[in-house]
Amino acid sequence: MPDKTLSSTLQKRETLSIIIPCYNEEDVIDLCHQEVTKVADTLPYHIELIYVNDGSKDTTLEKLCAIREADKRVVVINLSRNFGKEAAMTAGIDHVTGDALIILDADLQDPPELIPDLIIKWKETDADVVYGQRTTRIGETWFKKITAKSFYHIINFIANRVEIPKNTGDFRLMNKRSIDALRQLRESHRFMKGLFAWIGYKQVAMPYCRAPRAAGSTKWNYAGLLNLAMEGIAGFSTVPLKIASFFGLLISFFSFLFGIFIIFKTMIVGVEVPGWSTLTVMIAFLSGLQLLSIGILGEYVGRIFGEAKKRPLYFIEHIYK
């Protein structure tokens, strides 16, 4: 029977789409579908379940096809290779037909039982986006928690007029207007948390406790998270370039003053042999700063190169529906 509280709060909509990107999730995908459908069956909506297989190398696709055979509400989008989670989410967003969508991770860290709470929050606030905001992160190391908190502080400090909500992931509900807006953003280097915030409209938070993985292992190592953080910073701020320019200008200014000082000292006191240790340290420092500045510039040039090629964000091998 549908949840009475939810039914009394909501006006019935035709379709609610749920997007679940998957990459090597054979250990958890059956449990994921079981938990999602347990909740979906209580909702006063026609449900569309979109699983995006992002080039899995295990039996994820076979299990998704079996799920599709048993549940005709399921659509399986099989990408031609592994394009990354950001592209997989984009593929799902491009193919939803519902009046609203919800994005879930297959690992059940974002509990499906909170879907009704997302919908109620959406209806009560008339928001365009309701995003899950983590109050606790069970099962994560202290180092990951600290680096994640630091990242949000840094990116919000330097972002160009875009505030990315802290402690948020991809778990969220979006209405038709926000879906249509997001579909227009086709940049190759995608930081979805930033894109979700960039479109604007009315967005509200729903606090929740993030659970540990139900099964399997995370696909995000620290190198992948660092690369994602760099995508976010480079995609939503030019402050690193300004910092490099500032240090270049500052060092040039002091070098000019020091040069004048050396000239006058030589004219008045005479020529002295400078300390080699000081000279070595100065050369090493300036060389390191130059390489850092070139590296920052290279990150932006690389992104320009990627966007200039205008390659598709993904290719689909087959859609099972």
VENVEN-V395021 format. One record per run of one state. SS is the DSSP state (~ for helix, > for strand, _ for the rest). FROM is the first residue (numbers start at 1). LEN is the number of residues. Records with the same first field share a line. If there is no record, write none. Layout:
SS: FROM-LEN ; FROM-LEN
This chain:
_: 1-3 ; 10-5 ; 23-6 ; 41-5 ; 54-6 ; 71-3 ; 80-5 ; 96-4 ; 106-6 ; 126-3 ; 138-4 ; 159-9 ; 184-8 ; 199-4 ; 211-11 ; 237-2 ; 269-7 ; 310-6 ; 321-1
~: 4-6 ; 29-12 ; 60-11 ; 85-11 ; 112-14 ; 142-17 ; 176-8 ; 192-7 ; 222-15 ; 239-30 ; 276-34
>: 15-8 ; 46-8 ; 74-6 ; 100-6 ; 129-9 ; 168-8 ; 203-8 ; 316-5
